């Protein structure tokens, strides 16, 4: 599914989104913490791994399907929880939910979505997971769990790497505010991107509906309230408490350390999700692909390992699966599609990644995901490769 001529890669959609969105909104999505070293490494780290294809292996009918907690993924990919994605397209979360259902992948729904978790759940019949934080008010945490049960969420994905918001210099410089109010500083930017403004002007007033009634309707005040209820004083005992409250699949998101991965398994986690929050929290922290092998070894097959961060090509997914990831999770990649064309744009991005992955599997001689293992990849650090190319 191509939305516009020439949009054939995820990065094409990123470039189109940059043309579509006001600068401060584009920077909000693309940016990370401080010097954005981790954002860069998340993506570029895949370049250190090289596929070792096999010869004379029948791969005429490649299967990309993956089972996870009773759900069948059409290929090993999920959509990460991305807060306030409704800023990119009217009812953006519902649009994303419909695209995920159409493509047969799971959507992780953000606690900081503009639409309520109930409205997003009702947007499609596909399985969804709800992102959860351990809030200072444990009553609020319990309320979210109860609402998730009633709305039919299949799993809870508890985020561990955001006890406070990371320092994002782009947003500070831009004076980014999650509001539609025009100021003199934003008028020129919006004028250059008037189509986005006209599109969003027809949408309901921005509000984080999961927290409706707990703060004023003003979007900025509500965002401040949410930041104030995040709890930096949590321990593994708090996770054990959460495990007692939720009987369905429980995933720990934000794992980079092998010891934490083992602890998660011991405390009853059903999966661990390697993630550094897209490089938006702690700059200079380990890239997801660099953390993957050690975390896979630590859990030793007891639970699935998911990889979140830096995916921009179908070959990235192939490499991650070869290194032990059960599935990958994308955030920014699907947001670029959403910004360009709503649900159709998200579907287009998913199509691109699926087709690239299928093509790579066919050429490399891997008929099923189970045939991908560490023998399918080799590591060649970029500095070494550059030297070889220069010498040649």
C-alpha positions as CSV (number, residue, x, y, z in Angstrom):
1,X,0.0,0.0,0.0
2,X,1.7,3.2,-1.1
3,X,0.1,6.4,0.0
4,X,2.1,8.8,-2.2
5,X,4.4,8.1,-5.1
6,X,8.0,7.9,-3.9
7,X,7.2,6.8,-0.4
8,X,8.8,3.4,-0.4
9,X,10.8,3.3,2.9
10,X,10.1,4.2,6.5
11,X,12.6,7.0,6.1
12,X,10.6,8.3,3.2
13,X,7.6,8.6,5.5
14,X,9.7,10.3,8.1
15,X,10.7,12.9,5.5
16,X,7.1,13.3,4.4
17,X,6.1,13.7,8.1
18,X,8.7,16.4,8.5
19,X,7.2,18.4,5.6
20,X,3.7,17.9,7.1
21,X,4.1,18.7,10.8
22,X,5.0,22.0,12.5
23,X,8.6,22.0,13.5
24,X,8.0,21.8,17.2
25,X,5.8,18.8,16.8
26,X,8.2,17.0,14.5
27,X,11.0,17.7,16.9
28,X,8.8,16.3,19.8
29,X,8.5,13.0,18.0
30,X,12.0,12.7,16.4
31,X,13.9,14.1,19.4
32,X,15.5,12.4,22.4
33,X,17.3,13.3,25.6
34,X,20.3,15.7,25.7
35,X,22.7,15.0,22.8
36,X,20.5,12.2,21.4
37,X,23.4,9.7,21.3
38,X,21.1,6.9,22.3
39,X,18.6,7.8,19.6
40,X,21.3,7.6,17.0
41,X,22.8,4.4,18.4
42,X,19.4,2.7,18.6
43,X,19.2,2.9,14.8
44,X,22.8,2.7,13.7
45,X,23.6,-0.3,16.0
46,X,21.8,-2.6,13.6
47,X,24.5,-1.8,11.1
48,X,27.1,-3.6,13.2
49,X,25.2,-6.9,12.5
50,X,25.4,-8.6,9.2
51,X,23.3,-11.4,7.9
52,X,24.8,-14.7,6.8
53,X,22.4,-16.1,4.2
54,X,22.4,-19.8,3.3
55,X,22.5,-21.4,-0.1
56,X,20.1,-24.0,-1.7
57,X,17.6,-23.6,1.1
58,X,14.0,-23.9,-0.1
59,X,12.4,-20.6,0.9
60,X,9.7,-20.2,-1.7
61,X,6.9,-20.0,0.9
62,X,8.2,-18.0,3.8
63,X,6.2,-17.8,7.0
64,X,6.5,-14.8,9.3
65,X,3.8,-15.7,11.7
66,X,4.4,-15.6,15.5
67,X,2.3,-16.7,18.4
68,X,2.3,-14.6,21.6
69,X,0.0,-15.1,24.6
70,X,-2.6,-16.6,22.4
71,X,-2.5,-13.9,19.8
72,X,-1.2,-14.6,16.3
73,X,1.0,-11.9,14.8
74,X,1.1,-11.8,11.0
75,X,4.8,-11.0,11.4
76,X,6.9,-10.4,14.5
77,X,6.1,-6.7,15.1
78,X,4.1,-4.7,17.5
79,X,3.3,-1.0,17.9
80,X,4.8,0.8,21.0
81,X,2.8,3.0,23.3
82,X,3.3,6.5,22.0
83,X,1.8,9.3,24.1
84,X,-0.3,12.0,22.6
85,X,-0.1,10.5,19.1
86,X,-3.5,12.1,18.5
87,X,-1.6,15.3,17.9
88,X,-0.4,14.0,14.6
89,X,-3.8,13.0,13.1
90,X,-7.4,13.4,14.5
91,X,-8.3,10.5,16.7
92,X,-4.8,9.2,16.0
93,X,-4.9,6.4,18.6
94,X,-8.1,4.9,17.1
95,X,-6.6,5.3,13.6
96,X,-3.5,3.3,14.8
97,X,-5.7,0.7,16.4
98,X,-7.6,0.1,13.2
99,X,-4.3,-0.1,11.2
100,X,-2.8,-2.6,13.7
101,X,-5.9,-4.8,13.4
102,X,-5.9,-4.7,9.6
103,X,-2.2,-5.8,9.5
104,X,-2.6,-8.4,12.3
105,X,-0.2,-6.9,14.8
106,X,-0.7,-5.9,18.5
107,X,-0.9,-2.3,19.6
108,X,0.5,-1.3,23.0
109,X,-1.8,1.6,24.1
110,X,-0.2,4.5,25.9
111,X,-1.5,5.6,29.2
112,X,-0.8,9.2,27.9
113,X,-3.1,8.8,24.9
114,X,-5.4,11.6,24.0
115,X,-8.4,9.2,23.6
116,X,-9.5,7.1,26.5
117,X,-8.3,3.5,26.8
118,X,-12.0,2.5,26.4
119,X,-12.4,4.4,23.1
120,X,-9.2,2.9,21.7
121,X,-10.2,-0.6,22.7
122,X,-13.6,-0.1,20.9
123,X,-11.8,1.1,17.7
124,X,-11.0,-2.5,16.7
125,X,-11.5,-6.1,17.8
126,X,-7.8,-6.9,17.7
127,X,-5.9,-7.7,20.9
128,X,-4.3,-4.8,22.7
129,X,-2.0,-4.3,25.6
130,X,-2.2,-1.3,28.0
131,X,0.9,0.5,29.1
132,X,0.9,1.2,32.8
133,X,3.1,3.1,35.3
134,X,3.3,2.6,39.0
135,X,1.8,5.9,40.2
136,X,2.4,7.5,43.5
137,X,-1.3,6.9,44.2
138,X,-1.6,3.1,44.0
139,X,-5.3,3.7,43.8
140,X,-4.9,5.3,40.4
141,X,-2.8,2.3,39.3
142,X,-5.6,-0.1,40.5
143,X,-8.2,2.0,38.7
144,X,-6.2,1.6,35.4
145,X,-6.0,-2.1,35.9
146,X,-9.8,-2.4,36.5
147,X,-10.6,-0.3,33.5
148,X,-8.2,-2.4,31.4
149,X,-10.0,-5.6,32.5
150,X,-13.4,-4.2,31.7
151,X,-12.3,-2.9,28.3
152,X,-10.8,-6.2,27.3
153,X,-7.1,-5.5,27.3
154,X,-5.1,-8.7,27.0
155,X,-1.9,-7.7,28.7
156,X,-0.3,-5.0,30.8
157,X,3.0,-3.5,29.8
158,X,4.5,-1.8,32.9
159,X,7.1,0.9,32.0
160,X,10.1,1.1,34.3
161,X,12.4,3.7,32.7
162,X,10.3,6.9,33.1
163,X,10.2,7.7,36.9
164,X,10.6,11.3,35.7
165,X,10.6,12.9,32.3
166,X,13.9,13.0,30.5
167,X,15.5,16.3,29.6
168,X,14.8,16.9,25.9
169,X,16.6,20.0,24.6
170,X,14.7,20.3,21.4
171,X,11.4,20.6,23.3
172,X,12.9,23.2,25.6
173,X,14.3,25.3,22.8
174,X,11.0,25.1,20.9
175,X,8.9,25.9,23.9
176,X,6.9,22.8,23.1
177,X,3.5,22.8,24.6
178,X,0.8,20.1,24.0
179,X,-1.9,22.5,23.2
180,X,-3.4,24.0,20.1
181,X,-3.2,27.6,21.3
182,X,-1.3,29.8,18.8
183,X,1.4,32.1,20.1
184,X,3.4,34.6,18.1
185,X,6.3,32.1,18.2
186,X,4.3,29.4,16.5
187,X,2.2,31.4,14.0
188,X,4.9,31.3,11.3
189,X,5.6,27.6,11.8
190,X,1.9,26.8,11.6
191,X,1.5,29.0,8.5
192,X,4.0,26.9,6.7
193,X,2.1,23.7,7.8
194,X,-1.4,25.0,7.5
195,X,-2.8,21.7,6.2
196,X,-1.9,20.1,9.6
197,X,-3.6,23.0,11.4
198,X,-6.8,22.8,9.3
199,X,-6.9,19.0,9.7
200,X,-6.4,19.2,13.5
201,X,-8.8,22.1,13.9
202,X,-11.7,19.7,13.1
203,X,-10.6,17.4,15.9
204,X,-12.0,17.6,19.5
205,X,-10.1,19.7,22.0
206,X,-6.9,18.1,23.1
207,X,-7.1,16.2,26.4
208,X,-5.6,13.1,27.9
209,X,-8.8,11.3,28.5
210,X,-7.4,8.6,30.7
211,X,-6.9,11.2,33.3
212,X,-10.1,13.1,32.8
213,X,-11.5,14.7,36.0
214,X,-8.2,14.6,37.8
215,X,-7.0,18.0,36.5
216,X,-8.4,20.9,34.6
217,X,-9.3,20.4,31.0
218,X,-6.3,22.5,30.0
219,X,-3.8,20.1,28.2
220,X,-0.7,21.7,29.7
221,X,-2.1,21.4,33.2
222,X,-3.1,17.8,32.6
223,X,0.4,17.0,31.3
224,X,1.9,18.6,34.5
225,X,-0.5,16.5,36.6
226,X,0.6,13.3,35.0
227,X,4.2,14.1,35.5
228,X,3.5,14.8,39.2
229,X,2.0,11.4,39.8
230,X,4.9,9.4,38.3
231,X,6.6,7.6,41.2
232,X,10.4,7.5,41.2
233,X,10.5,5.5,44.5
234,X,9.6,2.1,43.2
235,X,11.3,-1.3,43.8
236,X,10.9,-4.9,42.6
237,X,8.6,-5.4,45.6
238,X,6.2,-2.9,44.0
239,X,6.3,-5.0,40.8
240,X,5.5,-8.1,42.9
241,X,2.5,-6.2,44.2
242,X,1.4,-5.4,40.7
243,X,1.9,-9.1,39.7
244,X,-0.7,-10.0,42.4
245,X,-3.2,-7.5,41.1
246,X,-3.1,-8.6,37.4
247,X,-3.6,-12.2,36.5
248,X,-3.1,-11.8,32.8
249,X,0.1,-11.5,30.9
250,X,2.4,-8.9,32.5
251,X,5.4,-7.4,30.6
252,X,8.2,-5.4,32.0
253,X,9.2,-2.6,29.5
254,X,12.5,-0.8,29.9
255,X,14.9,-3.7,30.6
256,X,18.5,-3.3,29.5
257,X,20.4,-5.1,32.2
258,X,20.7,-8.9,32.3
259,X,20.3,-8.9,36.1
260,X,17.0,-7.0,35.8
261,X,15.8,-9.5,33.2
262,X,16.5,-12.4,35.5
263,X,14.7,-10.5,38.4
264,X,11.7,-9.9,36.2
265,X,11.4,-13.6,35.4
266,X,11.8,-14.5,39.1
267,X,9.1,-12.0,40.1
268,X,6.6,-13.5,37.6
269,X,6.9,-11.4,34.5
270,X,5.5,-13.1,31.4
271,X,7.9,-11.2,29.0
272,X,10.6,-8.5,29.1
273,X,10.8,-5.7,26.6
274,X,14.2,-4.3,25.9
275,X,13.7,-0.5,25.6
276,X,15.4,2.8,26.4
277,X,12.2,4.7,25.7
278,X,13.4,5.5,22.2
279,X,16.4,7.4,23.7
280,X,14.0,10.0,25.2
281,X,14.9,9.4,28.8
282,X,18.6,8.7,29.7
283,X,21.0,9.8,27.0
284,X,24.1,7.7,26.7
285,X,22.4,4.5,27.9
286,X,22.8,1.3,26.0
287,X,21.1,0.9,22.7
288,X,18.4,-1.8,22.5
289,X,20.1,-3.9,19.9
290,X,23.4,-3.8,21.9
291,X,21.5,-5.0,25.1
292,X,19.7,-7.8,23.3
293,X,22.1,-10.8,23.3
294,X,22.9,-10.5,27.0
295,X,19.2,-10.2,28.0
296,X,18.3,-13.2,25.9
297,X,21.0,-15.2,27.6
298,X,19.8,-14.1,31.0
299,X,16.2,-15.1,30.6
300,X,17.4,-18.4,29.0
301,X,14.2,-19.1,27.1
302,X,11.9,-18.8,30.2
303,X,9.9,-15.8,28.8
304,X,9.8,-14.1,25.4
305,X,12.1,-11.1,24.9
306,X,10.8,-8.1,22.9
307,X,13.0,-5.5,21.3
308,X,11.9,-1.9,21.2
309,X,14.0,0.8,19.6
310,X,15.6,1.8,16.3
311,X,13.7,-0.4,13.8
312,X,13.5,1.2,10.4
313,X,14.0,-1.7,8.0
314,X,12.6,-5.2,7.7
315,X,16.2,-6.5,7.9
316,X,16.5,-5.0,11.4
317,X,13.7,-7.3,12.5
318,X,15.4,-10.3,10.9
319,X,18.6,-9.4,12.8
320,X,16.8,-9.0,16.1
321,X,15.0,-12.3,15.7
322,X,18.2,-14.0,14.9
323,X,19.7,-12.6,18.1
324,X,16.8,-14.0,20.1
325,X,14.0,-11.4,20.0
326,X,10.6,-13.0,19.9
327,X,9.2,-9.8,18.3
328,X,10.1,-6.2,17.7
329,X,8.3,-3.1,18.6
330,X,8.2,0.2,16.7
331,X,7.3,3.7,17.9
332,X,8.5,6.6,15.7
333,X,8.2,4.4,12.5
334,X,4.5,4.0,12.7
335,X,4.0,7.7,13.8
336,X,5.5,8.9,10.6
337,X,2.9,6.9,8.7
338,X,0.2,8.3,11.0
339,X,1.3,11.9,10.4
340,X,1.2,11.5,6.7
341,X,-2.1,9.6,6.1
342,X,-3.7,8.4,9.4
343,X,-4.6,4.7,9.5
344,X,-3.6,4.2,5.9
345,X,-0.2,5.6,6.5
346,X,0.4,3.3,9.5
347,X,-0.7,0.3,7.3
348,X,1.7,1.5,4.6
349,X,4.6,1.6,7.0
350,X,3.7,-1.9,8.3
351,X,3.5,-3.2,4.7
352,X,6.9,-1.8,4.0
353,X,8.5,-3.5,7.0
354,X,6.7,-6.8,6.3
355,X,7.7,-6.9,2.6
356,X,11.3,-6.0,3.4
357,X,11.4,-8.8,6.0
358,X,9.8,-11.3,3.7
359,X,12.2,-10.4,0.9
360,X,15.2,-10.8,3.2
361,X,14.0,-14.1,4.5
362,X,13.5,-15.5,1.0
363,X,16.9,-14.4,-0.3
364,X,18.7,-15.5,2.9
365,X,17.2,-19.0,2.8
366,X,15.2,-18.8,6.0
367,X,11.7,-20.3,5.6
368,X,10.4,-19.8,9.1
369,X,11.4,-17.6,12.1
370,X,12.6,-20.6,13.9
371,X,15.4,-21.1,11.4
372,X,16.9,-17.7,12.4
373,X,19.5,-18.1,15.1
374,X,22.9,-16.5,16.0
375,X,24.6,-18.4,13.3
376,X,22.5,-16.3,10.9
377,X,24.3,-13.1,11.9
378,X,27.8,-12.0,12.5
379,X,29.1,-8.8,14.1
380,X,31.4,-6.4,12.2
381,X,31.8,-3.1,14.1
382,X,31.4,-0.2,11.8
383,X,34.9,1.2,12.4
384,X,36.4,-2.1,11.3
385,X,34.2,-2.2,8.2
386,X,35.1,1.3,7.2
387,X,38.8,0.5,7.5
388,X,38.4,-2.5,5.2
389,X,36.5,-0.5,2.7
390,X,39.1,2.3,2.8
391,X,41.9,-0.2,2.4
392,X,40.1,-1.8,-0.6
